[in-house]
């Protein structure tokens, strides 16, 4: 993965002349990226971005943008970079992927009651309540195929937008 990141850094260095400034999408998301007590962005993703872009000789501006809007901004050229984007055929038409940032496993969780057990996608059809899914998110090709096979997916899924709220206390 380091070689891919280094290749990307070299690509950035060759694409821009002496200096470049990139707009980078960030979000408040646990250890990956969050604001500290001084409202400065910190976290694993932030350190990776800073290291990569510093090596490429670029400056950067972190901008908190909602997920769906950020994808559209990448497509239109109004955003330069974002982390944690799953590669899909559609996204590959307008996004250059430099390699996996990490390996993830997506789990379905529920309250303890009613207890819902899902061992395979077909089990979703028998759940008593719809399952919330983030609109525009990619949950893997197997999940996409399953949803496509359903005659009425809205019966089983509740599409949610993720809205980040920042409260000042």
C-alpha positions in Angstrom: 0.0 0.0 0.0 2.9 2.4 0.7 4.1 2.0 -2.9 0.7 3.0 -4.1 0.6 6.0 -1.9 4.1 7.0 -2.9 3.1 6.6 -6.6 0.1 8.9 -5.9 2.3 11.5 -4.3 4.6 11.4 -7.3 1.6 11.7 -9.6 0.5 14.8 -7.6 4.0 16.3 -7.8 4.1 15.9 -11.6 0.6 17.1 -12.1 1.1 20.4 -10.4 3.9 22.8 -11.0 5.8 24.2 -8.1 3.0 24.0 -5.6 -0.6 22.9 -5.4 -3.4 23.4 -3.0 -5.9 20.6 -2.7 -9.4 20.7 -1.2 -9.8 17.5 0.9 -13.2 16.3 2.3 -13.2 15.4 5.9 -15.8 14.4 8.5 -16.2 13.9 12.2 -15.7 10.1 12.3 -14.2 8.6 15.4 -10.5 7.9 15.2 -10.3 8.5 11.4 -10.9 12.2 11.5 -12.2 14.6 14.2 -11.6 18.1 15.5 -9.6 18.6 18.6 -10.3 21.1 21.4 -8.7 23.8 19.1 -11.0 22.9 16.2 -8.0 21.4 14.3 -8.5 18.2 12.3 -6.8 15.2 13.9 -6.9 11.4 13.4 -5.6 8.5 11.3 -7.0 9.8 8.0 -5.7 13.3 8.7 -2.2 12.1 9.4 -2.2 10.0 6.2 -3.4 12.9 4.1 -0.9 15.3 5.6 2.0 12.9 5.1 1.0 12.1 1.5 0.4 15.7 0.5 3.5 17.1 2.3 5.6 14.6 0.4 4.0 15.7 -2.8 4.8 19.4 -2.0 1.1 20.3 -1.8 -0.8 22.4 0.6 -4.3 21.3 1.6 -7.6 22.7 2.9 -9.8 20.4 5.0 -13.5 20.9 4.3 -16.3 19.1 6.2 -18.7 18.1 3.5 -21.6 15.6 3.6 -20.9 12.2 1.9 -23.3 12.5 -1.1 -22.4 16.1 -1.8 -18.7 15.3 -1.7 -19.1 12.5 -4.3 -20.9 15.0 -6.6 -18.2 17.6 -6.0 -15.5 15.0 -6.9 -17.4 14.3 -10.1 -17.6 18.0 -11.1 -14.1 18.8 -10.1 -14.9 21.0 -7.1 -13.2 18.6 -4.7 -9.8 17.1 -5.0 -9.6 14.3 -2.6 -11.6 12.2 -0.1 -10.8 9.1 2.0 -12.7 5.9 2.6 -14.5 5.6 -0.7 -15.4 2.1 -1.9 -14.5 1.5 -5.6 -17.5 0.9 -7.8 -17.8 0.8 -11.6 -19.9 4.0 -11.6 -17.5 5.9 -9.3 -14.5 4.7 -11.4 -15.8 6.9 -14.2 -14.9 10.1 -12.4 -12.6 9.0 -9.5 -9.0 7.9 -9.7 -8.5 5.2 -6.9 -5.0 4.8 -5.7 -5.5 1.6 -3.8 -7.2 0.3 -0.6 -6.9 2.5 2.4 -7.9 -0.3 4.6 -10.0 -3.5 4.9 -13.4 -3.2 6.5 -16.3 -5.4 7.5 -19.8 -3.9 7.6 -22.1 -5.3 10.3 -25.8 -5.0 10.8 -26.6 -4.1 14.4 -30.0 -3.8 16.2 -31.4 -3.3 19.6 -31.6 -6.3 21.8 -35.3 -6.6 21.4 -36.6 -7.6 19.0 -33.6 -9.8 18.4 -32.8 -10.0 14.7 -30.4 -12.6 13.3 -29.1 -12.3 9.8 -26.9 -15.1 8.5 -27.4 -14.4 4.8 -29.0 -11.7 2.7 -32.2 -13.7 2.2 -32.8 -13.3 6.0 -33.5 -9.6 5.4 -36.8 -10.5 3.9 -38.1 -11.9 7.2 -37.0 -9.0 9.5 -39.9 -7.3 11.3 -38.6 -3.8 10.6 -36.8 -2.2 7.6 -33.0 -1.9 7.8 -31.5 1.5 7.6 -28.9 2.0 4.8 -26.9 5.1 4.0 -28.1 6.6 0.7 -25.3 6.4 -1.9 -23.2 4.1 0.2 -21.7 0.9 -1.3 -22.0 -2.2 0.8 -20.3 -4.6 -1.5 -21.2 -6.3 -4.8 -23.0 -9.2 -3.2 -25.3 -6.8 -1.4 -25.9 -4.8 -4.5 -26.9 -8.0 -6.4 -29.3 -9.0 -3.6 -31.0 -5.6 -3.6 -31.3 -5.7 -7.4 -33.0 -9.0 -7.1 -35.8 -7.6 -4.9 -39.0 -6.5 -6.6 -39.6 -3.8 -4.0 -36.4 -2.9 -2.0 -38.1 -0.1 -0.2 -40.1 -2.7 1.7 -36.9 -3.9 3.4 -34.7 -0.8 3.5 -35.0 2.7 4.9 -32.6 5.0 3.1 -30.9 7.5 5.4 -28.7 10.4 4.8 -25.9 10.9 7.3 -25.9 14.4 8.7 -23.1 15.5 10.9 -24.1 17.8 13.7 -21.5 19.8 15.5 -22.5 21.1 18.9 -20.6 23.6 20.9 -20.9 23.2 24.6 
